[in-house]
């Protein structure tokens, strides 16, 4: 049994690549199947509330701090 990836033979490397590929395909398949198919949150209708910009506001400060 090889305990190091450096001394492993070609079949061991191939097994690692195959297992990683299968795991990646399973994760991608699960994430695609778990996605919601409803598009309710992506559409806008006339009944949605629209916010309009108000008048511009200027905020000023002297920036002086008093240390006593």
PDB file of N, CA, C and O in Angstrom:
ATOM      1  N   UNK A   1       0.842  -1.175   0.000  1.00  0.00           N
ATOM      2  CA  UNK A   1       0.000   0.000   0.000  1.00  0.00           C
ATOM      3  C   UNK A   1       0.888   1.239   0.000  1.00  0.00           C
ATOM      4  O   UNK A   1       1.823   1.347   0.793  1.00  0.00           O
ATOM      5  N   UNK A   2       0.587   2.154  -0.884  1.00  0.00           N
ATOM      6  CA  UNK A   2       1.340   3.398  -0.963  1.00  0.00           C
ATOM      7  C   UNK A   2       0.723   4.435  -0.036  1.00  0.00           C
ATOM      8  O   UNK A   2      -0.480   4.692  -0.083  1.00  0.00           O
ATOM      9  N   UNK A   3       1.547   5.014   0.792  1.00  0.00           N
ATOM     10  CA  UNK A   3       1.070   6.040   1.706  1.00  0.00           C
ATOM     11  C   UNK A   3       1.432   7.434   1.234  1.00  0.00           C
ATOM     12  O   UNK A   3       1.163   8.408   1.936  1.00  0.00           O
ATOM     13  N   UNK A   4       2.025   7.549   0.082  1.00  0.00           N
ATOM     14  CA  UNK A   4       2.414   8.846  -0.458  1.00  0.00           C
ATOM     15  C   UNK A   4       1.877   8.972  -1.875  1.00  0.00           C
ATOM     16  O   UNK A   4       1.898   8.008  -2.640  1.00  0.00           O
ATOM     17  N   UNK A   5       1.402  10.143  -2.219  1.00  0.00           N
ATOM     18  CA  UNK A   5       0.907  10.357  -3.569  1.00  0.00           C
ATOM     19  C   UNK A   5       2.068  10.380  -4.567  1.00  0.00           C
ATOM     20  O   UNK A   5       1.871  10.099  -5.749  1.00  0.00           O
ATOM     21  N   UNK A   6       3.252  10.706  -4.109  1.00  0.00           N
ATOM     22  CA  UNK A   6       4.417  10.767  -4.996  1.00  0.00           C
ATOM     23  C   UNK A   6       4.866   9.375  -5.453  1.00  0.00           C
ATOM     24  O   UNK A   6       5.322   9.217  -6.585  1.00  0.00           O
ATOM     25  N   UNK A   7       4.744   8.385  -4.600  1.00  0.00           N
ATOM     26  CA  UNK A   7       5.192   7.044  -4.959  1.00  0.00           C
ATOM     27  C   UNK A   7       4.056   6.168  -5.482  1.00  0.00           C
ATOM     28  O   UNK A   7       4.263   4.982  -5.740  1.00  0.00           O
ATOM     29  N   UNK A   8       2.864   6.734  -5.641  1.00  0.00           N
ATOM     30  CA  UNK A   8       1.727   5.950  -6.118  1.00  0.00           C
ATOM     31  C   UNK A   8       1.883   5.648  -7.608  1.00  0.00           C
ATOM     32  O   UNK A   8       2.488   6.419  -8.353  1.00  0.00           O
ATOM     33  N   UNK A   9       1.333   4.528  -8.019  1.00  0.00           N
ATOM     34  CA  UNK A   9       1.441   4.151  -9.433  1.00  0.00           C
ATOM     35  C   UNK A   9       0.328   4.808 -10.249  1.00  0.00           C
ATOM     36  O   UNK A   9      -0.491   5.562  -9.725  1.00  0.00           O
ATOM     37  N   UNK A  10       0.325   4.501 -11.534  1.00  0.00           N
ATOM     38  CA  UNK A  10      -0.598   5.145 -12.458  1.00  0.00           C
ATOM     39  C   UNK A  10      -2.054   4.814 -12.148  1.00  0.00           C
ATOM     40  O   UNK A  10      -2.914   5.687 -12.273  1.00  0.00           O
ATOM     41  N   UNK A  11      -2.353   3.593 -11.752  1.00  0.00           N
ATOM     42  CA  UNK A  11      -3.738   3.218 -11.471  1.00  0.00           C
ATOM     43  C   UNK A  11      -4.282   3.940 -10.241  1.00  0.00           C
ATOM     44  O   UNK A  11      -5.469   4.262 -10.184  1.00  0.00           O
ATOM     45  N   UNK A  12      -3.422   4.193  -9.262  1.00  0.00           N
ATOM     46  CA  UNK A  12      -3.857   4.927  -8.078  1.00  0.00           C
ATOM     47  C   UNK A  12      -4.210   6.363  -8.447  1.00  0.00           C
ATOM     48  O   UNK A  12      -5.221   6.892  -7.984  1.00  0.00           O
ATOM     49  N   UNK A  13      -3.386   6.997  -9.276  1.00  0.00           N
ATOM     50  CA  UNK A  13      -3.690   8.349  -9.737  1.00  0.00           C
ATOM     51  C   UNK A  13      -4.991   8.365 -10.537  1.00  0.00           C
ATOM     52  O   UNK A  13      -5.801   9.281 -10.391  1.00  0.00           O
ATOM     53  N   UNK A  14      -5.188   7.368 -11.368  1.00  0.00           N
ATOM     54  CA  UNK A  14      -6.407   7.285 -12.163  1.00  0.00           C
ATOM     55  C   UNK A  14      -7.635   7.118 -11.275  1.00  0.00           C
ATOM     56  O   UNK A  14      -8.675   7.720 -11.539  1.00  0.00           O
ATOM     57  N   UNK A  15      -7.524   6.310 -10.229  1.00  0.00           N
ATOM     58  CA  UNK A  15      -8.638   6.134  -9.294  1.00  0.00           C
ATOM     59  C   UNK A  15      -8.984   7.446  -8.604  1.00  0.00           C
ATOM     60  O   UNK A  15     -10.161   7.764  -8.433  1.00  0.00           O
ATOM     61  N   UNK A  16      -7.970   8.211  -8.205  1.00  0.00           N
ATOM     62  CA  UNK A  16      -8.202   9.491  -7.534  1.00  0.00           C
ATOM     63  C   UNK A  16      -8.899  10.462  -8.480  1.00  0.00           C
ATOM     64  O   UNK A  16      -9.825  11.161  -8.070  1.00  0.00           O
ATOM     65  N   UNK A  17      -8.473  10.515  -9.728  1.00  0.00           N
ATOM     66  CA  UNK A  17      -9.084  11.412 -10.705  1.00  0.00           C
ATOM     67  C   UNK A  17     -10.527  11.010 -10.969  1.00  0.00           C
ATOM     68  O   UNK A  17     -11.399  11.873 -11.067  1.00  0.00           O
ATOM     69  N   UNK A  18     -10.793   9.712 -11.085  1.00  0.00           N
ATOM     70  CA  UNK A  18     -12.155   9.243 -11.345  1.00  0.00           C
ATOM     71  C   UNK A  18     -13.071   9.549 -10.173  1.00  0.00           C
ATOM     72  O   UNK A  18     -14.203   9.989 -10.374  1.00  0.00           O
ATOM     73  N   UNK A  19     -12.606   9.325  -8.964  1.00  0.00           N
ATOM     74  CA  UNK A  19     -13.430   9.608  -7.779  1.00  0.00           C
ATOM     75  C   UNK A  19     -13.721  11.103  -7.676  1.00  0.00           C
ATOM     76  O   UNK A  19     -14.845  11.489  -7.354  1.00  0.00           O
ATOM     77  N   UNK A  20     -12.737  11.944  -7.942  1.00  0.00           N
ATOM     78  CA  UNK A  20     -12.950  13.393  -7.897  1.00  0.00           C
ATOM     79  C   UNK A  20     -13.921  13.837  -8.985  1.00  0.00           C
ATOM     80  O   UNK A  20     -14.757  14.708  -8.747  1.00  0.00           O
ATOM     81  N   UNK A  21     -13.820  13.252 -10.168  1.00  0.00           N
ATOM     82  CA  UNK A  21     -14.719  13.595 -11.261  1.00  0.00           C
ATOM     83  C   UNK A  21     -16.153  13.188 -10.952  1.00  0.00           C
ATOM     84  O   UNK A  21     -17.084  13.956 -11.198  1.00  0.00           O
ATOM     85  N   UNK A  22     -16.337  11.994 -10.417  1.00  0.00           N
ATOM     86  CA  UNK A  22     -17.680  11.533 -10.059  1.00  0.00           C
ATOM     87  C   UNK A  22     -18.262  12.401  -8.946  1.00  0.00           C
ATOM     88  O   UNK A  22     -19.442  12.747  -8.988  1.00  0.00           O
ATOM     89  N   UNK A  23     -17.459  12.751  -7.964  1.00  0.00           N
ATOM     90  CA  UNK A  23     -17.943  13.603  -6.876  1.00  0.00           C
ATOM     91  C   UNK A  23     -18.339  14.978  -7.410  1.00  0.00           C
ATOM     92  O   UNK A  23     -19.355  15.532  -6.990  1.00  0.00           O
ATOM     93  N   UNK A  24     -17.556  15.531  -8.324  1.00  0.00           N
ATOM     94  CA  UNK A  24     -17.898  16.831  -8.903  1.00  0.00           C
ATOM     95  C   UNK A  24     -19.180  16.781  -9.708  1.00  0.00           C
ATOM     96  O   UNK A  24     -19.987  17.708  -9.651  1.00  0.00           O
ATOM     97  N   UNK A  25     -19.375  15.702 -10.460  1.00  0.00           N
ATOM     98  CA  UNK A  25     -20.608  15.552 -11.232  1.00  0.00           C
ATOM     99  C   UNK A  25     -21.807  15.398 -10.309  1.00  0.00           C
ATOM    100  O   UNK A  25     -22.872  15.949 -10.583  1.00  0.00           O
ATOM    101  N   UNK A  26     -21.648  14.661  -9.228  1.00  0.00           N
ATOM    102  CA  UNK A  26     -22.752  14.499  -8.280  1.00  0.00           C
ATOM    103  C   UNK A  26     -23.122  15.816  -7.609  1.00  0.00           C
ATOM    104  O   UNK A  26     -24.305  16.123  -7.455  1.00  0.00           O
ATOM    105  N   UNK A  27     -22.131  16.587  -7.213  1.00  0.00           N
ATOM    106  CA  UNK A  27     -22.405  17.880  -6.576  1.00  0.00           C
ATOM    107  C   UNK A  27     -23.087  18.817  -7.567  1.00  0.00           C
ATOM    108  O   UNK A  27     -24.045  19.501  -7.207  1.00  0.00           O
ATOM    109  N   UNK A  28     -22.611  18.859  -8.803  1.00  0.00           N
ATOM    110  CA  UNK A  28     -23.226  19.722  -9.809  1.00  0.00           C
ATOM    111  C   UNK A  28     -24.652  19.268 -10.111  1.00  0.00           C
ATOM    112  O   UNK A  28     -25.546  20.104 -10.246  1.00  0.00           O
ATOM    113  N   UNK A  29     -24.875  17.971 -10.218  1.00  0.00           N
ATOM    114  CA  UNK A  29     -26.217  17.463 -10.469  1.00  0.00           C
ATOM    115  C   UNK A  29     -27.170  17.754  -9.333  1.00  0.00           C
ATOM    116  O   UNK A  29     -28.324  18.115  -9.562  1.00  0.00           O
ATOM    117  N   UNK A  30     -26.698  17.601  -8.111  1.00  0.00           N
ATOM    118  CA  UNK A  30     -27.541  17.903  -6.950  1.00  0.00           C
ATOM    119  C   UNK A  30     -27.881  19.381  -6.882  1.00  0.00           C
ATOM    120  O   UNK A  30     -29.019  19.738  -6.576  1.00  0.00           O
ATOM    121  N   UNK A  31     -26.904  20.257  -7.165  1.00  0.00           N
ATOM    122  CA  UNK A  31     -27.170  21.694  -7.087  1.00  0.00           C
ATOM    123  C   UNK A  31     -28.126  22.140  -8.189  1.00  0.00           C
ATOM    124  O   UNK A  31     -28.925  23.052  -7.976  1.00  0.00           O
ATOM    125  N   UNK A  32     -28.058  21.515  -9.354  1.00  0.00           N
ATOM    126  CA  UNK A  32     -28.993  21.870 -10.424  1.00  0.00           C
ATOM    127  C   UNK A  32     -30.398  21.367 -10.088  1.00  0.00           C
ATOM    128  O   UNK A  32     -31.379  22.066 -10.342  1.00  0.00           O
ATOM    129  N   UNK A  33     -30.502  20.182  -9.530  1.00  0.00           N
ATOM    130  CA  UNK A  33     -31.824  19.647  -9.201  1.00  0.00           C
ATOM    131  C   UNK A  33     -32.439  20.343  -7.987  1.00  0.00           C
ATOM    132  O   UNK A  33     -33.663  20.373  -7.864  1.00  0.00           O
ATOM    133  N   UNK A  34     -31.636  20.898  -7.097  1.00  0.00           N
ATOM    134  CA  UNK A  34     -32.165  21.565  -5.905  1.00  0.00           C
ATOM    135  C   UNK A  34     -32.573  23.004  -6.185  1.00  0.00           C
ATOM    136  O   UNK A  34     -33.192  23.650  -5.339  1.00  0.00           O
ATOM    137  N   UNK A  35     -32.236  23.505  -7.351  1.00  0.00           N
ATOM    138  CA  UNK A  35     -32.580  24.889  -7.696  1.00  0.00           C
ATOM    139  C   UNK A  35     -34.083  25.013  -7.851  1.00  0.00           C
ATOM    140  O   UNK A  35     -34.736  24.108  -8.372  1.00  0.00           O
ATOM    141  N   UNK A  36     -34.633  26.131  -7.400  1.00  0.00           N
ATOM    142  CA  UNK A  36     -36.067  26.337  -7.539  1.00  0.00           C
ATOM    143  C   UNK A  36     -36.378  26.738  -8.968  1.00  0.00           C
ATOM    144  O   UNK A  36     -35.621  27.489  -9.584  1.00  0.00           O
ATOM    145  N   UNK A  37     -37.472  26.248  -9.493  1.00  0.00           N
ATOM    146  CA  UNK A  37     -37.851  26.559 -10.861  1.00  0.00           C
ATOM    147  C   UNK A  37     -38.808  27.734 -10.934  1.00  0.00           C
ATOM    148  O   UNK A  37     -39.172  28.163 -12.029  1.00  0.00           O
ATOM    149  N   UNK A  38     -39.221  28.259  -9.801  1.00  0.00           N
ATOM    150  CA  UNK A  38     -40.137  29.386  -9.776  1.00  0.00           C
ATOM    151  C   UNK A  38     -39.381  30.671 -10.068  1.00  0.00           C
ATOM    152  O   UNK A  38     -38.318  30.920  -9.500  1.00  0.00           O
ATOM    153  N   UNK A  39     -39.932  31.479 -10.951  1.00  0.00           N
ATOM    154  CA  UNK A  39     -39.329  32.772 -11.288  1.00  0.00           C
ATOM    155  C   UNK A  39     -40.125  33.933 -10.704  1.00  0.00           C
ATOM    156  O   UNK A  39     -40.124  35.024 -11.274  1.00  0.00           O
ATOM    157  N   UNK A  40     -40.797  33.722  -9.590  1.00  0.00           N
ATOM    158  CA  UNK A  40     -41.635  34.771  -9.008  1.00  0.00           C
ATOM    159  C   UNK A  40     -40.815  35.975  -8.563  1.00  0.00           C
ATOM    160  O   UNK A  40     -41.267  37.111  -8.708  1.00  0.00           O
ATOM    161  N   UNK A  41     -39.634  35.755  -8.031  1.00  0.00           N
ATOM    162  CA  UNK A  41     -38.840  36.856  -7.521  1.00  0.00           C
ATOM    163  C   UNK A  41     -38.122  37.636  -8.601  1.00  0.00           C
ATOM    164  O   UNK A  41     -37.592  38.713  -8.325  1.00  0.00           O
ATOM    165  N   UNK A  42     -38.087  37.122  -9.831  1.00  0.00           N
ATOM    166  CA  UNK A  42     -37.334  37.772 -10.884  1.00  0.00           C
ATOM    167  C   UNK A  42     -38.183  38.671 -11.768  1.00  0.00           C
ATOM    168  O   UNK A  42     -37.638  39.472 -12.527  1.00  0.00           O
ATOM    169  N   UNK A  43     -39.493  38.559 -11.688  1.00  0.00           N
ATOM    170  CA  UNK A  43     -40.353  39.356 -12.558  1.00  0.00           C
ATOM    171  C   UNK A  43     -40.896  40.553 -11.802  1.00  0.00           C
ATOM    172  O   UNK A  43     -41.117  40.492 -10.592  1.00  0.00           O
ATOM    173  N   UNK A  44     -41.109  41.644 -12.529  1.00  0.00           N
ATOM    174  CA  UNK A  44     -41.708  42.837 -11.937  1.00  0.00           C
ATOM    175  C   UNK A  44     -43.057  43.069 -12.586  1.00  0.00           C
ATOM    176  O   UNK A  44     -43.220  42.921 -13.797  1.00  0.00           O
ATOM    177  N   UNK A  45     -44.011  43.434 -11.761  1.00  0.00           N
ATOM    178  CA  UNK A  45     -45.337  43.734 -12.266  1.00  0.00           C
ATOM    179  C   UNK A  45     -45.671  45.171 -11.911  1.00  0.00           C
ATOM    180  O   UNK A  45     -44.918  45.845 -11.208  1.00  0.00           O
ATOM    181  N   UNK A  46     -46.802  45.627 -12.403  1.00  0.00           N
ATOM    182  CA  UNK A  46     -47.227  47.001 -12.126  1.00  0.00           C
ATOM    183  C   UNK A  46     -47.605  47.189 -10.665  1.00  0.00           C
ATOM    184  O   UNK A  46     -47.627  48.318 -10.175  1.00  0.00           O
ATOM    185  N   UNK A  47     -47.900  46.106  -9.964  1.00  0.00           N
ATOM    186  CA  UNK A  47     -48.322  46.225  -8.571  1.00  0.00           C
ATOM    187  C   UNK A  47     -47.140  46.352  -7.606  1.00  0.00           C
ATOM    188  O   UNK A  47     -47.345  46.596  -6.417  1.00  0.00           O
ATOM    189  N   UNK A  48     -45.912  46.192  -8.095  1.00  0.00           N
ATOM    190  CA  UNK A  48     -44.773  46.337  -7.198  1.00  0.00           C
ATOM    191  C   UNK A  48     -44.568  47.794  -6.865  1.00  0.00           C
ATOM    192  O   UNK A  48     -44.868  48.674  -7.671  1.00  0.00           O
ATOM    193  N   UNK A  49     -44.067  48.042  -5.697  1.00  0.00           N
ATOM    194  CA  UNK A  49     -43.909  49.405  -5.210  1.00  0.00           C
ATOM    195  C   UNK A  49     -42.627  50.016  -5.779  1.00  0.00           C
ATOM    196  O   UNK A  49     -41.568  49.388  -5.766  1.00  0.00           O
ATOM    197  N   UNK A  50     -42.737  51.230  -6.270  1.00  0.00           N
ATOM    198  CA  UNK A  50     -41.609  51.919  -6.876  1.00  0.00           C
ATOM    199  C   UNK A  50     -41.200  53.060  -5.963  1.00  0.00           C
ATOM    200  O   UNK A  50     -42.040  53.858  -5.547  1.00  0.00           O
ATOM    201  N   UNK A  51     -39.901  53.141  -5.645  1.00  0.00           N
ATOM    202  CA  UNK A  51     -39.394  54.253  -4.845  1.00  0.00           C
ATOM    203  C   UNK A  51     -38.811  55.303  -5.773  1.00  0.00           C
ATOM    204  O   UNK A  51     -38.057  54.981  -6.691  1.00  0.00           O
ATOM    205  N   UNK A  52     -39.161  56.555  -5.532  1.00  0.00           N
ATOM    206  CA  UNK A  52     -38.635  57.639  -6.334  1.00  0.00           C
ATOM    207  C   UNK A  52     -37.642  58.431  -5.501  1.00  0.00           C
ATOM    208  O   UNK A  52     -37.771  58.529  -4.280  1.00  0.00           O
ATOM    209  N   UNK A  53     -36.658  58.991  -6.173  1.00  0.00           N
ATOM    210  CA  UNK A  53     -35.640  59.780  -5.488  1.00  0.00           C
ATOM    211  C   UNK A  53     -36.235  61.095  -5.013  1.00  0.00           C
ATOM    212  O   UNK A  53     -37.059  61.703  -5.697  1.00  0.00           O
ATOM    213  N   UNK A  54     -35.810  61.521  -3.842  1.00  0.00           N
ATOM    214  CA  UNK A  54     -36.273  62.796  -3.305  1.00  0.00           C
ATOM    215  C   UNK A  54     -35.314  63.912  -3.674  1.00  0.00           C
ATOM    216  O   UNK A  54     -34.498  63.780  -4.585  1.00  0.00           O
ATOM    217  N   UNK A  55     -35.429  65.004  -2.953  1.00  0.00           N
ATOM    218  CA  UNK A  55     -34.549  66.144  -3.201  1.00  0.00           C
ATOM    219  C   UNK A  55     -33.146  65.831  -2.690  1.00  0.00           C
ATOM    220  O   UNK A  55     -32.995  65.099  -1.712  1.00  0.00           O
ATOM    221  N   UNK A  56     -32.117  66.378  -3.342  1.00  0.00           N
ATOM    222  CA  UNK A  56     -30.757  66.145  -2.864  1.00  0.00           C
ATOM    223  C   UNK A  56     -30.505  66.819  -1.520  1.00  0.00           C
ATOM    224  O   UNK A  56     -31.067  67.877  -1.236  1.00  0.00           O
ATOM    225  N   UNK A  57     -29.673  66.216  -0.706  1.00  0.00           N
ATOM    226  CA  UNK A  57     -29.378  66.720   0.630  1.00  0.00           C
ATOM    227  C   UNK A  57     -27.874  66.925   0.738  1.00  0.00           C
ATOM    228  O   UNK A  57     -27.097  66.054   0.346  1.00  0.00           O
ATOM    229  N   UNK A  58     -27.461  68.069   1.266  1.00  0.00           N
ATOM    230  CA  UNK A  58     -26.058  68.344   1.488  1.00  0.00           C
ATOM    231  C   UNK A  58     -25.757  68.181   2.978  1.00  0.00           C
ATOM    232  O   UNK A  58     -26.411  68.805   3.814  1.00  0.00           O
ATOM    233  N   UNK A  59     -24.793  67.366   3.306  1.00  0.00           N
ATOM    234  CA  UNK A  59     -24.410  67.141   4.691  1.00  0.00           C
ATOM    235  C   UNK A  59     -22.998  67.671   4.856  1.00  0.00           C
ATOM    236  O   UNK A  59     -22.071  67.256   4.160  1.00  0.00           O
ATOM    237  N   UNK A  60     -22.855  68.601   5.797  1.00  0.00           N
ATOM    238  CA  UNK A  60     -21.540  69.177   6.045  1.00  0.00           C
ATOM    239  C   UNK A  60     -21.210  69.089   7.516  1.00  0.00           C
ATOM    240  O   UNK A  60     -22.101  69.027   8.363  1.00  0.00           O
ATOM    241  N   UNK A  61     -19.956  69.086   7.807  1.00  0.00           N
ATOM    242  CA  UNK A  61     -19.476  69.141   9.188  1.00  0.00           C
ATOM    243  C   UNK A  61     -18.140  69.844   9.183  1.00  0.00           C
ATOM    244  O   UNK A  61     -17.435  69.853   8.174  1.00  0.00           O
ATOM    245  N   UNK A  62     -17.791  70.434  10.314  1.00  0.00           N
ATOM    246  CA  UNK A  62     -16.525  71.163  10.385  1.00  0.00           C
ATOM    247  C   UNK A  62     -15.328  70.230  10.471  1.00  0.00           C
ATOM    248  O   UNK A  62     -14.223  70.586  10.061  1.00  0.00           O
ATOM    249  N   UNK A  63     -15.547  69.057  10.996  1.00  0.00           N
ATOM    250  CA  UNK A  63     -14.469  68.084  11.088  1.00  0.00           C
ATOM    251  C   UNK A  63     -13.472  68.389  12.198  1.00  0.00           C
ATOM    252  O   UNK A  63     -12.498  67.655  12.366  1.00  0.00           O
ATOM    253  N   UNK A  64     -13.700  69.472  12.968  1.00  0.00           N
ATOM    254  CA  UNK A  64     -12.788  69.808  14.069  1.00  0.00           C
ATOM    255  C   UNK A  64     -13.188  69.048  15.317  1.00  0.00           C
ATOM    256  O   UNK A  64     -14.357  69.023  15.702  1.00  0.00           O
ATOM    257  N   UNK A  65     -12.211  68.438  15.935  1.00  0.00           N
ATOM    258  CA  UNK A  65     -12.496  67.775  17.198  1.00  0.00           C
ATOM    259  C   UNK A  65     -11.835  68.577  18.307  1.00  0.00           C
ATOM    260  O   UNK A  65     -10.708  69.052  18.165  1.00  0.00           O
ATOM    261  N   UNK A  66     -12.549  68.716  19.403  1.00  0.00           N
ATOM    262  CA  UNK A  66     -12.070  69.515  20.540  1.00  0.00           C
ATOM    263  C   UNK A  66     -11.466  68.550  21.557  1.00  0.00           C
ATOM    264  O   UNK A  66     -12.126  67.622  22.025  1.00  0.00           O
ATOM    265  N   UNK A  67     -10.195  68.790  21.890  1.00  0.00           N
ATOM    266  CA  UNK A  67      -9.510  67.991  22.872  1.00  0.00           C
ATOM    267  C   UNK A  67      -9.160  68.906  24.045  1.00  0.00           C
ATOM    268  O   UNK A  67      -8.503  69.929  23.854  1.00  0.00           O
ATOM    269  N   UNK A  68      -9.586  68.554  25.241  1.00  0.00           N
ATOM    270  CA  UNK A  68      -9.284  69.378  26.397  1.00  0.00           C
ATOM    271  C   UNK A  68      -8.540  68.591  27.422  1.00  0.00           C
ATOM    272  O   UNK A  68      -8.195  69.123  28.477  1.00  0.00           O
TER     273      UNK A  68
END
